[in-house]
């Protein structure tokens, strides 16, 4: 199995290295690619030093079985043909191809089989907030159809990359030291603040991030579900949280929902209010599953249910989901 990582020096690229190693992913040869800024850097993987090669339009991907790409939408679009030219399956972590009809958008716990139909050799990894939400929604959708979703996200600095995490650390230091606060990665100072904007605004008043949750959820779940989202950047370092309200075709009791979440694939139930047990990003960074808690009946709608989820944006929201897609392809002997 010959594997490539494009964007190896970024936060998600580095997480790919950790996840592939943690999960003992079968690799005979690993290639790392990056921009001119990162080419030449060396990273250790399973006792070997691997040098990052400059991503170019050449034959470097000849013989590659799987290419994990996380270098931005522009790079993915420019190099897709080069990467897939010799048969490599490109599992792309950018927004470049998610809503294209002939490219599957996959969360293995929800629609793994979609990965088998990839006419262009590309599989898209969904947006991080969508991934963790649909893993939770799937458990309820198995009971009864979900008609509507209202969601507010509380997204950590990690969603904007490694440099954004560094900036949050530095902003806290600057504030506490009484120094001027430097703002580069966000619209405003994030330390001691919340920013109710992620990505740019669209004509309907929603941001692109919020519209991703609407459109991607419908594509992944093959559903007519309507999703209304408000996405907020919060001064946490890693792991996104979401407050979710759903309306189902029939009423779902708290007990029934709790049972569904407890046995849902990729989920961990953490719901014991009496002992103040519920998911929090501080304690769940670096974990694989999506954690569910604060499960309640909605007080305004008989068919309503509300709950809270937390998932690591860099793991399940990015690298882990992509690796799980590749593991599924290997399991069903669709690759390699």
N, C-alpha and C positions, 0 to 999 in steps of 0.2 A: 504494500500500500504506500503510494507516494503522495504526500500531502504538502500543500503550500499554504502559507499565511501571507496575505497581502495587507500591509498596514501593521507590520509586526511590532513596531515601536510604540504604537498608541495604547491607550488604556485597554481597549477591547483586544487588540493584538496580543498584549501581554497576558490577558486573561485566557486567551486561546491556548497559550503555552501551558498555563497552569491546569486548565480543565482537561486538555488532552492527556497530560501526565497523570492527573488525579484519577481519571477514568480508565487508565491503561489502554487508551485508544491504539489500535494496531497500526503502527507506522514503521515502515522499512527505511524511508528516506523523508526528511523534512526540509523544505525550502522556505526561506523567509525573504519577503520582498518589501521594499519601502521607497520613499521619495529620495531625492538627492540629499536631503537633510539627515536621513537615517541610514542610508546605504553605507556599509562598512562597519556599522556597529555589530557587536557579537553578543549572542545570548546563549546561555547554557540550557540544554534540553537533554535529559536522561544521560548526563555525563559527557555530552559532546558540546563543543563550542560551534555555533552555527552563525555564519556571517550574513548580514542582511544584504541582499543583492538589489541593485537599482531596478525598479520596475520599468521594463521597456517593451516595445513592440518587436518581439523576436520569438525564438523557439524555446524559451526557457520553460514553458509549461508542457512541453512534449513529454508524455509518459506520466503526467500528474493525474491522479485519480480524483482527488477532491481539493478544491481551492477555497479556503475561507477568506472572504474579502471584507475588510473594514477600514477603508481609506477614504470614505466620502462618496457621495452620489456621482460627482463629476468624474472621479477616477474609475468608478465601477462602469459607468457608461462608456468611457473612452476605451477601457481595456477588456470589456466583456468578450469581444470576438477573439482577441489575442489569448485570453485565458481558456476559453472553451474550444478553441480551434482544433485541438487534437483529442477532444473527448472528455476533458476534465469537467466534473460537475462543480459549478460555481455556486457556493452558498453565500449569498450576499447580505451583509448586515446594514447596508445603506438604504435610503428611501428611493433609490433609482428605479426599481422595477416592481415595487410592491403592488401597484394597482393595474399593471399590464395584464391583459386577459390571458395571454399565453405563458405566463410565469406564475407558478404556484406560490402561495403565501402560506407558510406552514408553521404550526405549533404542534409538535408530535403528540401531545396528550389530547389534541382536539381533532386534527385532520391529517394525520401522518400519511395516509394513502395519497393525498394530493401531490406529494413529492415524487410519485412514480411517473406522473405525466408532466414532462418538462421538455417540450419541443426545442427550446433554445439552449438547453443544458444549464439553465439557471434556476435556482430556488431562492426566493426572497425570505429573509428573516424579518418578521414584523417589527413595528415600533415597540420599544420596551414596555411602555404602559399598557399597550394592547395585549402583549404576550401574557403578562401576569393576570390581567383581567379575564381573558378568555379561558385560561386554565381554571379559574374559579367558576366562571359562568357555565362551563361545560358540565360541572357536577350537578347544577340545577337544571340545565337544559335536558339532561338525561331523565329528569322527573317530569317536567312539563315545559312547554315552550315559553321562552322569555320574550315578551313583547317590547318592553322598554327598559332602558338603562339610563340612570342619571349617575354621573361619576365626577367627583372632584379628586384630582391627583395632588400629591404632595411630593414633588420630585427633587431628589438630592442633587448636589452639585456634580456628582459623577456622570449624570446624564449629558453634561456638556464636555466631558472628557477629563483627562488627567490634569491638564493645565488649569481647568476650572476648579478642581479639587484643591490644587496648590494655591489658587487665588483666594479661596475661602479661608484656608489656613492663614494666609498672609493678611487678609482683611481683619480677621479676629485679632491678630497680633498688633496690627496698626491701630485698631480702635482702642485696645487696652493700653497701648503705649502712648496714646494721645497724638498719633501721627496722622497726616492726611491719608485718606483711604484711596487706594488705586483701583480703578474699575476698568477691566478690559473684556472679560469673557461674558459679562451679563449687562443688561441695560442699566442696572443700578447696583449699588452696594448690596450684596447678599447677606453679609454678616449682620446678625441682629435684625433681619428683615425678611419679608416675603415678597415675591414678585409674581403678580397674577398674569404673566405672559410667558409662554414658551413657544418659540418660533414666531413668524410674522403673522399679522392679522390678515384675514381674507375679507371679501366683500360682505359676508353675512355677519361679521363681527366676531366670529370664532377664529382662533389661531389655526395654523396648519397642523400643529400638534393635536389639537382638539378634533379637527376633521379627520385626521388619521385614525383616531379611535373609532369614529363613526364608520368610516369606509372599510377599514381593515377588519373590524369585528364582523361585519356582514359577509365579507369575502371568506374569512377563515371558517366561520360557523355555517356558511351556506344558509344564511338566515335573513329574514326581513326585519330583524330587530332594529329598533331606533335608539341611537346612543347620543346623549347630550352630555358634553364634557366641559369641565373647567380645569385647566392645567396650571398648576402653581409651582414655582421654584421655591424651595425652602432651604434654610441653611444647615441641612444635614449633609454629611459627606457622601454616604453611599447607602443605597437601598431606597426604592420608591415606595410610597404608601398611597392607598386609594380608599376613599369612602364611597361605597357603591350602594345604590338603591335600584332594585329591579321590580318590574311588574310582570307577573306570570299569568298564563291563561287560567290556571286554577290556583287556589290558595295553597301555599306551602307552609307548614308549621315550622317553628323554630327547631323542634326535635327532628323533623324530617330533613331539614336543611343541614343541621349539624351532622346527622348520620351520613348524608351525601358528601359533605365536605371531608369528613373523617376518612371516607373510603375513596375519595376522588384521586385520580392519578396526578402526581406532582404536587399534591396539597398536604399541608399539615394543619390540623385543627388546634388552635390555641385560644380557647374561649372559656375562661373561668372568671367571670367578673367578681365573684365574691373574694377571690384571692388576688384580684388585680392582675390577672393573667390575660394578656392580649398581645398581638404582634407589635413590635416597635423596631424601627430601623437601626437604632443603636446596637441592638443585640443580635440582629439577623444578617448583618453584612457578611458576605462570604459564604452564605448558606445556599444550597441548591433549590429547595422547594419554594412554593408560594404559601405563605402562612395566612390563615383566616381566623378572625375573631369578631367580637362585638356583634354577634348575630341577633337580630331583633325583628319582630313583626313591625311593619310600617304602621304608624298610627293614623295615617290619612287615607289608606287604601287597603281594602280587604285582601287584595291579591299582591300586596307589596311586601318586600323583604329588604332589609338593609344589613350590611356587614362591612367589615374593614379588612383590607389585605395589605401585606407587605412582601416585597420580593427584591432581591438584589438585582439592580439594573444591569450591572456589568456581567453577572452570571446568567441567571435565567432570562434576564431582559436582553441578552446579547449573545455572548460566547457559548454558554451552556446550551441554549436553544439550538444554535447552529450545529454544535457537536452532536446533540441528540438526533437531529435530522440525519446527519451522516451515519450515526449508529443504526438508525432504522433502515437506511438503504443497505448497509452491510448485512443486517439481520435478515432481510428479505432477499438477499443475494441480488440486489439491483445495481451493485457497483463493485468494482475491484476484481 
